[in-house]
Amino acid sequence: MGFLKNFFTNVFDEETQEPTSASSFEQLSKEELETHLGVRKYGSFTLTDAVRPS
């Protein structure tokens, strides 16, 4: 019950909310991101266009 009490106490209090980042990729440089997105294969698993970001 403690979790729910804290949740409902703090859910509308904007001062207690920490800013969230949209993506963990925000911390990467352009070169690091391009390198990451250039990977086509992880071990025996090959990424297809269906699972790659556009």
Secondary structure, 3 states (H helix, E strand, C coil): CHHHHHHHHHCCCHHHCCCCCCCHHHHCCHHHHHHHHCCCEECCEECCCCCCCC
